[in-house]
Amino acid sequence: MTKPAAPARDSDVFIDLRRNRVPSRPAGHMRDAAFETVRPGRRRRPIWIDLTAFSLDGAYAFVLCLAMLFVQQAGSVSGAVMAVLPLLYMTIRRRQAGEILSTRWVLLLLPAFALLSILWSEDAGLTAKYGIEMLLTALAGIGLSSAFKPTAVIKGAFLAFAVYVFASLTLGRSMSITDGGGAAEAFVGLGDGKNLLADIASTGALLGLTTLFIALRQRKAAWAALAVIALASDCYVIGLARSAGAVLAVAAAAVALLGLVTLSVLPRAGRIGVATLLLAAAGVFAALVRNVGGLLMGLGEQMFDKDPTLTGRTYLWYRANDLIAEKPMLGRGFYAFWRQGNTDAEGLWRYAGIVGRSGFNFHNALIELTVQLGIVGAALFCLVGLVGLIGLVRQLTERPTLPLCFWGAYMVYVLVRAPVEAVGYAPFYFSTCLLFAAAGAGMQRLPKRAPKSARYWPQSLRLQAHYAAQRRRAEAVAG
């Protein structure tokens, strides 16, 4: 009689996130994770971990945003986390990956075109590096938009931004700036620029306001208190950073968020009517964008004591027009312009006083993308954003939720900020990831509507119709 083979020392650990219903648990506990240790010749005995208290989606959003926010402090560790985490998340959700990408494949057109620019780039190696990072950033945003628990994503991102703002208030510093023709102090926190800190605090404020609404709806007093504290801290930091663009953008986004939350309680017919009015207003805004832009610039000069050149932006835009005229259609390659050794970039760094010769842009999203990827790349960026915005309007009209309200408000924030800041294209940057998530949230499939109930017919009418059909069938057979 042969002796049974000894079990292997090494074991394989599997993570299963399927929706399993455990009979001994309440009906609401639908999502459990099975961590199974498998040995040859043994029966699988899964260890069930209840995910009602711990959310994989919330943990993913928290770690991802934390890595993007602390990239200057963590360095290569943060980069490794941002590179591996989206792939790991998609691997865990591999059963849904096909469906997720089938509805959001449009979002990958821009990263694919950025990678394709290797063929005509002035620095192919640099373009390949940043193009791959852009693709990973897009996948990270798509993962956020397809979470099982969208409210957990909002809470996880909110916690990450709150940690960064609290750390900035505790360990941050200020720097001298030239504003309005004189010297002033601006708070830069843990980073090197006031605009970066203002962008982080503004996004954190929108997340804090949304988390407050979620906590009030869920009746979670601890979350509501934390949201109020973080919201007050974010507003305080925005004021210290002295960024006119961030103040105007976050004010417009906050109004949009409050309006969308109010809109969500209306009936469907009311939502459709308001959405139609908003789209018409957006068309008028697009037609008068130059006049509105001049009005906002004048408002920024009066309220924030800005110089008429918007801190040197007008000269940058003037130089960018000359650079675009040289290669208008395809540009110079993704991230191939701002590199050391390029004489045009060196001149602009010297003009702006950038000693480190890095971390600079044209302070306009479309101008920056047109320089890098040409008119084709800028048009593709606008197309992807427009598709996501229309999808969000459709989602908010059909089934409005608080996370969808946040994504819609964040779209407004990016649209207001894009004419004076380069947002939405930088790889491994939180703004780019959240913008892809907002567009992806608008591209998810809507649930099918329940069919309308058939009109009630009395039995006499139904029998009369049945006999009439039989009579017509008999006449047809008889010829």
Secondary structure as a PSIPRED ss2 file (coil, helix, strand):
# PSIPRED VFORMAT (PSIPRED V4.0)

   1 M C   1.000  0.000  0.000
   2 T C   1.000  0.000  0.000
   3 K C   1.000  0.000  0.000
   4 P C   1.000  0.000  0.000
   5 A C   1.000  0.000  0.000
   6 A C   1.000  0.000  0.000
   7 P C   1.000  0.000  0.000
   8 A C   1.000  0.000  0.000
   9 R C   1.000  0.000  0.000
  10 D C   1.000  0.000  0.000
  11 S C   1.000  0.000  0.000
  12 D E   0.000  0.000  1.000
  13 V E   0.000  0.000  1.000
  14 F E   0.000  0.000  1.000
  15 I E   0.000  0.000  1.000
  16 D E   0.000  0.000  1.000
  17 L C   1.000  0.000  0.000
  18 R C   1.000  0.000  0.000
  19 R E   0.000  0.000  1.000
  20 N C   1.000  0.000  0.000
  21 R C   1.000  0.000  0.000
  22 V C   1.000  0.000  0.000
  23 P C   1.000  0.000  0.000
  24 S C   1.000  0.000  0.000
  25 R C   1.000  0.000  0.000
  26 P C   1.000  0.000  0.000
  27 A C   1.000  0.000  0.000
  28 G C   1.000  0.000  0.000
  29 H C   1.000  0.000  0.000
  30 M C   1.000  0.000  0.000
  31 R E   0.000  0.000  1.000
  32 D E   0.000  0.000  1.000
  33 A E   0.000  0.000  1.000
  34 A E   0.000  0.000  1.000
  35 F E   0.000  0.000  1.000
  36 E E   0.000  0.000  1.000
  37 T E   0.000  0.000  1.000
  38 V E   0.000  0.000  1.000
  39 R C   1.000  0.000  0.000
  40 P C   1.000  0.000  0.000
  41 G C   1.000  0.000  0.000
  42 R C   1.000  0.000  0.000
  43 R C   1.000  0.000  0.000
  44 R C   1.000  0.000  0.000
  45 R C   1.000  0.000  0.000
  46 P C   1.000  0.000  0.000
  47 I E   0.000  0.000  1.000
  48 W E   0.000  0.000  1.000
  49 I E   0.000  0.000  1.000
  50 D E   0.000  0.000  1.000
  51 L C   1.000  0.000  0.000
  52 T C   1.000  0.000  0.000
  53 A C   1.000  0.000  0.000
  54 F C   1.000  0.000  0.000
  55 S C   1.000  0.000  0.000
  56 L H   0.000  1.000  0.000
  57 D H   0.000  1.000  0.000
  58 G H   0.000  1.000  0.000
  59 A H   0.000  1.000  0.000
  60 Y H   0.000  1.000  0.000
  61 A H   0.000  1.000  0.000
  62 F H   0.000  1.000  0.000
  63 V H   0.000  1.000  0.000
  64 L H   0.000  1.000  0.000
  65 C H   0.000  1.000  0.000
  66 L H   0.000  1.000  0.000
  67 A H   0.000  1.000  0.000
  68 M H   0.000  1.000  0.000
  69 L H   0.000  1.000  0.000
  70 F C   1.000  0.000  0.000
  71 V H   0.000  1.000  0.000
  72 Q H   0.000  1.000  0.000
  73 Q H   0.000  1.000  0.000
  74 A H   0.000  1.000  0.000
  75 G C   1.000  0.000  0.000
  76 S H   0.000  1.000  0.000
  77 V H   0.000  1.000  0.000
  78 S H   0.000  1.000  0.000
  79 G H   0.000  1.000  0.000
  80 A H   0.000  1.000  0.000
  81 V H   0.000  1.000  0.000
  82 M H   0.000  1.000  0.000
  83 A H   0.000  1.000  0.000
  84 V H   0.000  1.000  0.000
  85 L H   0.000  1.000  0.000
  86 P H   0.000  1.000  0.000
  87 L H   0.000  1.000  0.000
  88 L H   0.000  1.000  0.000
  89 Y H   0.000  1.000  0.000
  90 M H   0.000  1.000  0.000
  91 T H   0.000  1.000  0.000
  92 I H   0.000  1.000  0.000
  93 R C   1.000  0.000  0.000
  94 R H   0.000  1.000  0.000
  95 R H   0.000  1.000  0.000
  96 Q H   0.000  1.000  0.000
  97 A H   0.000  1.000  0.000
  98 G H   0.000  1.000  0.000
  99 E H   0.000  1.000  0.000
 100 I H   0.000  1.000  0.000
 101 L H   0.000  1.000  0.000
 102 S H   0.000  1.000  0.000
 103 T H   0.000  1.000  0.000
 104 R H   0.000  1.000  0.000
 105 W H   0.000  1.000  0.000
 106 V H   0.000  1.000  0.000
 107 L H   0.000  1.000  0.000
 108 L H   0.000  1.000  0.000
 109 L H   0.000  1.000  0.000
 110 L H   0.000  1.000  0.000
 111 P H   0.000  1.000  0.000
 112 A H   0.000  1.000  0.000
 113 F H   0.000  1.000  0.000
 114 A H   0.000  1.000  0.000
 115 L H   0.000  1.000  0.000
 116 L H   0.000  1.000  0.000
 117 S H   0.000  1.000  0.000
 118 I H   0.000  1.000  0.000
 119 L H   0.000  1.000  0.000
 120 W C   1.000  0.000  0.000
 121 S C   1.000  0.000  0.000
 122 E C   1.000  0.000  0.000
 123 D C   1.000  0.000  0.000
 124 A H   0.000  1.000  0.000
 125 G H   0.000  1.000  0.000
 126 L H   0.000  1.000  0.000
 127 T H   0.000  1.000  0.000
 128 A H   0.000  1.000  0.000
 129 K H   0.000  1.000  0.000
 130 Y H   0.000  1.000  0.000
 131 G H   0.000  1.000  0.000
 132 I H   0.000  1.000  0.000
 133 E H   0.000  1.000  0.000
 134 M H   0.000  1.000  0.000
 135 L H   0.000  1.000  0.000
 136 L H   0.000  1.000  0.000
 137 T H   0.000  1.000  0.000
 138 A H   0.000  1.000  0.000
 139 L H   0.000  1.000  0.000
 140 A H   0.000  1.000  0.000
 141 G H   0.000  1.000  0.000
 142 I H   0.000  1.000  0.000
 143 G H   0.000  1.000  0.000
 144 L H   0.000  1.000  0.000
 145 S H   0.000  1.000  0.000
 146 S C   1.000  0.000  0.000
 147 A C   1.000  0.000  0.000
 148 F C   1.000  0.000  0.000
 149 K C   1.000  0.000  0.000
 150 P H   0.000  1.000  0.000
 151 T H   0.000  1.000  0.000
 152 A H   0.000  1.000  0.000
 153 V H   0.000  1.000  0.000
 154 I H   0.000  1.000  0.000
 155 K H   0.000  1.000  0.000
 156 G H   0.000  1.000  0.000
 157 A H   0.000  1.000  0.000
 158 F H   0.000  1.000  0.000
 159 L H   0.000  1.000  0.000
 160 A H   0.000  1.000  0.000
 161 F H   0.000  1.000  0.000
 162 A H   0.000  1.000  0.000
 163 V H   0.000  1.000  0.000
 164 Y H   0.000  1.000  0.000
 165 V H   0.000  1.000  0.000
 166 F H   0.000  1.000  0.000
 167 A H   0.000  1.000  0.000
 168 S H   0.000  1.000  0.000
 169 L H   0.000  1.000  0.000
 170 T H   0.000  1.000  0.000
 171 L H   0.000  1.000  0.000
 172 G C   1.000  0.000  0.000
 173 R E   0.000  0.000  1.000
 174 S E   0.000  0.000  1.000
 175 M E   0.000  0.000  1.000
 176 S E   0.000  0.000  1.000
 177 I E   0.000  0.000  1.000
 178 T E   0.000  0.000  1.000
 179 D E   0.000  0.000  1.000
 180 G C   1.000  0.000  0.000
 181 G C   1.000  0.000  0.000
 182 G E   0.000  0.000  1.000
 183 A E   0.000  0.000  1.000
 184 A E   0.000  0.000  1.000
 185 E E   0.000  0.000  1.000
 186 A E   0.000  0.000  1.000
 187 F E   0.000  0.000  1.000
 188 V E   0.000  0.000  1.000
 189 G E   0.000  0.000  1.000
 190 L C   1.000  0.000  0.000
 191 G C   1.000  0.000  0.000
 192 D C   1.000  0.000  0.000
 193 G C   1.000  0.000  0.000
 194 K H   0.000  1.000  0.000
 195 N H   0.000  1.000  0.000
 196 L H   0.000  1.000  0.000
 197 L H   0.000  1.000  0.000
 198 A H   0.000  1.000  0.000
 199 D H   0.000  1.000  0.000
 200 I H   0.000  1.000  0.000
 201 A H   0.000  1.000  0.000
 202 S H   0.000  1.000  0.000
 203 T H   0.000  1.000  0.000
 204 G H   0.000  1.000  0.000
 205 A H   0.000  1.000  0.000
 206 L H   0.000  1.000  0.000
 207 L H   0.000  1.000  0.000
 208 G H   0.000  1.000  0.000
 209 L H   0.000  1.000  0.000
 210 T H   0.000  1.000  0.000
 211 T H   0.000  1.000  0.000
 212 L H   0.000  1.000  0.000
 213 F H   0.000  1.000  0.000
 214 I H   0.000  1.000  0.000
 215 A H   0.000  1.000  0.000
 216 L H   0.000  1.000  0.000
 217 R H   0.000  1.000  0.000
 218 Q H   0.000  1.000  0.000
 219 R C   1.000  0.000  0.000
 220 K C   1.000  0.000  0.000
 221 A H   0.000  1.000  0.000
 222 A H   0.000  1.000  0.000
 223 W H   0.000  1.000  0.000
 224 A H   0.000  1.000  0.000
 225 A H   0.000  1.000  0.000
 226 L H   0.000  1.000  0.000
 227 A H   0.000  1.000  0.000
 228 V H   0.000  1.000  0.000
 229 I H   0.000  1.000  0.000
 230 A H   0.000  1.000  0.000
 231 L H   0.000  1.000  0.000
 232 A H   0.000  1.000  0.000
 233 S H   0.000  1.000  0.000
 234 D H   0.000  1.000  0.000
 235 C H   0.000  1.000  0.000
 236 Y H   0.000  1.000  0.000
 237 V H   0.000  1.000  0.000
 238 I H   0.000  1.000  0.000
 239 G H   0.000  1.000  0.000
 240 L H   0.000  1.000  0.000
 241 A H   0.000  1.000  0.000
 242 R C   1.000  0.000  0.000
 243 S C   1.000  0.000  0.000
 244 A H   0.000  1.000  0.000
 245 G H   0.000  1.000  0.000
 246 A H   0.000  1.000  0.000
 247 V H   0.000  1.000  0.000
 248 L H   0.000  1.000  0.000
 249 A H   0.000  1.000  0.000
 250 V H   0.000  1.000  0.000
 251 A H   0.000  1.000  0.000
 252 A H   0.000  1.000  0.000
 253 A H   0.000  1.000  0.000
 254 A H   0.000  1.000  0.000
 255 V H   0.000  1.000  0.000
 256 A H   0.000  1.000  0.000
 257 L H   0.000  1.000  0.000
 258 L H   0.000  1.000  0.000
 259 G H   0.000  1.000  0.000
 260 L H   0.000  1.000  0.000
 261 V H   0.000  1.000  0.000
 262 T H   0.000  1.000  0.000
 263 L H   0.000  1.000  0.000
 264 S H   0.000  1.000  0.000
 265 V C   1.000  0.000  0.000
 266 L C   1.000  0.000  0.000
 267 P C   1.000  0.000  0.000
 268 R H   0.000  1.000  0.000
 269 A H   0.000  1.000  0.000
 270 G H   0.000  1.000  0.000
 271 R H   0.000  1.000  0.000
 272 I H   0.000  1.000  0.000
 273 G H   0.000  1.000  0.000
 274 V H   0.000  1.000  0.000
 275 A H   0.000  1.000  0.000
 276 T H   0.000  1.000  0.000
 277 L H   0.000  1.000  0.000
 278 L H   0.000  1.000  0.000
 279 L H   0.000  1.000  0.000
 280 A H   0.000  1.000  0.000
 281 A H   0.000  1.000  0.000
 282 A H   0.000  1.000  0.000
 283 G H   0.000  1.000  0.000
 284 V H   0.000  1.000  0.000
 285 F H   0.000  1.000  0.000
 286 A H   0.000  1.000  0.000
 287 A H   0.000  1.000  0.000
 288 L C   1.000  0.000  0.000
 289 V H   0.000  1.000  0.000
 290 R H   0.000  1.000  0.000
 291 N H   0.000  1.000  0.000
 292 V H   0.000  1.000  0.000
 293 G H   0.000  1.000  0.000
 294 G H   0.000  1.000  0.000
 295 L H   0.000  1.000  0.000
 296 L H   0.000  1.000  0.000
 297 M H   0.000  1.000  0.000
 298 G H   0.000  1.000  0.000
 299 L H   0.000  1.000  0.000
 300 G H   0.000  1.000  0.000
 301 E H   0.000  1.000  0.000
 302 Q H   0.000  1.000  0.000
 303 M H   0.000  1.000  0.000
 304 F H   0.000  1.000  0.000
 305 D C   1.000  0.000  0.000
 306 K C   1.000  0.000  0.000
 307 D C   1.000  0.000  0.000
 308 P C   1.000  0.000  0.000
 309 T C   1.000  0.000  0.000
 310 L C   1.000  0.000  0.000
 311 T C   1.000  0.000  0.000
 312 G C   1.000  0.000  0.000
 313 R H   0.000  1.000  0.000
 314 T H   0.000  1.000  0.000
 315 Y H   0.000  1.000  0.000
 316 L H   0.000  1.000  0.000
 317 W H   0.000  1.000  0.000
 318 Y H   0.000  1.000  0.000
 319 R H   0.000  1.000  0.000
 320 A H   0.000  1.000  0.000
 321 N H   0.000  1.000  0.000
 322 D H   0.000  1.000  0.000
 323 L H   0.000  1.000  0.000
 324 I H   0.000  1.000  0.000
 325 A H   0.000  1.000  0.000
 326 E H   0.000  1.000  0.000
 327 K C   1.000  0.000  0.000
 328 P C   1.000  0.000  0.000
 329 M C   1.000  0.000  0.000
 330 L C   1.000  0.000  0.000
 331 G C   1.000  0.000  0.000
 332 R C   1.000  0.000  0.000
 333 G C   1.000  0.000  0.000
 334 F C   1.000  0.000  0.000
 335 Y C   1.000  0.000  0.000
 336 A C   1.000  0.000  0.000
 337 F C   1.000  0.000  0.000
 338 W C   1.000  0.000  0.000
 339 R C   1.000  0.000  0.000
 340 Q C   1.000  0.000  0.000
 341 G C   1.000  0.000  0.000
 342 N C   1.000  0.000  0.000
 343 T H   0.000  1.000  0.000
 344 D H   0.000  1.000  0.000
 345 A H   0.000  1.000  0.000
 346 E H   0.000  1.000  0.000
 347 G H   0.000  1.000  0.000
 348 L H   0.000  1.000  0.000
 349 W H   0.000  1.000  0.000
 350 R H   0.000  1.000  0.000
 351 Y H   0.000  1.000  0.000
 352 A H   0.000  1.000  0.000
 353 G C   1.000  0.000  0.000
 354 I C   1.000  0.000  0.000
 355 V C   1.000  0.000  0.000
 356 G C   1.000  0.000  0.000
 357 R C   1.000  0.000  0.000
 358 S C   1.000  0.000  0.000
 359 G C   1.000  0.000  0.000
 360 F C   1.000  0.000  0.000
 361 N C   1.000  0.000  0.000
 362 F C   1.000  0.000  0.000
 363 H C   1.000  0.000  0.000
 364 N C   1.000  0.000  0.000
 365 A H   0.000  1.000  0.000
 366 L H   0.000  1.000  0.000
 367 I H   0.000  1.000  0.000
 368 E H   0.000  1.000  0.000
 369 L H   0.000  1.000  0.000
 370 T H   0.000  1.000  0.000
 371 V H   0.000  1.000  0.000
 372 Q H   0.000  1.000  0.000
 373 L H   0.000  1.000  0.000
 374 G H   0.000  1.000  0.000
 375 I H   0.000  1.000  0.000
 376 V H   0.000  1.000  0.000
 377 G H   0.000  1.000  0.000
 378 A H   0.000  1.000  0.000
 379 A H   0.000  1.000  0.000
 380 L H   0.000  1.000  0.000
 381 F H   0.000  1.000  0.000
 382 C H   0.000  1.000  0.000
 383 L H   0.000  1.000  0.000
 384 V H   0.000  1.000  0.000
 385 G H   0.000  1.000  0.000
 386 L H   0.000  1.000  0.000
 387 V H   0.000  1.000  0.000
 388 G H   0.000  1.000  0.000
 389 L H   0.000  1.000  0.000
 390 I H   0.000  1.000  0.000
 391 G H   0.000  1.000  0.000
 392 L H   0.000  1.000  0.000
 393 V H   0.000  1.000  0.000
 394 R H   0.000  1.000  0.000
 395 Q H   0.000  1.000  0.000
 396 L H   0.000  1.000  0.000
 397 T H   0.000  1.000  0.000
 398 E H   0.000  1.000  0.000
 399 R C   1.000  0.000  0.000
 400 P C   1.000  0.000  0.000
 401 T C   1.000  0.000  0.000
 402 L H   0.000  1.000  0.000
 403 P H   0.000  1.000  0.000
 404 L H   0.000  1.000  0.000
 405 C H   0.000  1.000  0.000
 406 F H   0.000  1.000  0.000
 407 W H   0.000  1.000  0.000
 408 G H   0.000  1.000  0.000
 409 A H   0.000  1.000  0.000
 410 Y H   0.000  1.000  0.000
 411 M H   0.000  1.000  0.000
 412 V H   0.000  1.000  0.000
 413 Y H   0.000  1.000  0.000
 414 V H   0.000  1.000  0.000
 415 L H   0.000  1.000  0.000
 416 V H   0.000  1.000  0.000
 417 R H   0.000  1.000  0.000
 418 A C   1.000  0.000  0.000
 419 P C   1.000  0.000  0.000
 420 V C   1.000  0.000  0.000
 421 E C   1.000  0.000  0.000
 422 A C   1.000  0.000  0.000
 423 V C   1.000  0.000  0.000
 424 G C   1.000  0.000  0.000
 425 Y C   1.000  0.000  0.000
 426 A C   1.000  0.000  0.000
 427 P C   1.000  0.000  0.000
 428 F C   1.000  0.000  0.000
 429 Y C   1.000  0.000  0.000
 430 F H   0.000  1.000  0.000
 431 S H   0.000  1.000  0.000
 432 T H   0.000  1.000  0.000
 433 C H   0.000  1.000  0.000
 434 L H   0.000  1.000  0.000
 435 L H   0.000  1.000  0.000
 436 F H   0.000  1.000  0.000
 437 A H   0.000  1.000  0.000
 438 A H   0.000  1.000  0.000
 439 A H   0.000  1.000  0.000
 440 G H   0.000  1.000  0.000
 441 A H   0.000  1.000  0.000
 442 G C   1.000  0.000  0.000
 443 M C   1.000  0.000  0.000
 444 Q C   1.000  0.000  0.000
 445 R C   1.000  0.000  0.000
 446 L C   1.000  0.000  0.000
 447 P C   1.000  0.000  0.000
 448 K C   1.000  0.000  0.000
 449 R C   1.000  0.000  0.000
 450 A C   1.000  0.000  0.000
 451 P C   1.000  0.000  0.000
 452 K C   1.000  0.000  0.000
 453 S C   1.000  0.000  0.000
 454 A C   1.000  0.000  0.000
 455 R C   1.000  0.000  0.000
 456 Y C   1.000  0.000  0.000
 457 W C   1.000  0.000  0.000
 458 P C   1.000  0.000  0.000
 459 Q H   0.000  1.000  0.000
 460 S H   0.000  1.000  0.000
 461 L H   0.000  1.000  0.000
 462 R H   0.000  1.000  0.000
 463 L H   0.000  1.000  0.000
 464 Q H   0.000  1.000  0.000
 465 A H   0.000  1.000  0.000
 466 H H   0.000  1.000  0.000
 467 Y H   0.000  1.000  0.000
 468 A H   0.000  1.000  0.000
 469 A H   0.000  1.000  0.000
 470 Q H   0.000  1.000  0.000
 471 R H   0.000  1.000  0.000
 472 R H   0.000  1.000  0.000
 473 R H   0.000  1.000  0.000
 474 A H   0.000  1.000  0.000
 475 E H   0.000  1.000  0.000
 476 A H   0.000  1.000  0.000
 477 V H   0.000  1.000  0.000
 478 A H   0.000  1.000  0.000
 479 G C   1.000  0.000  0.000
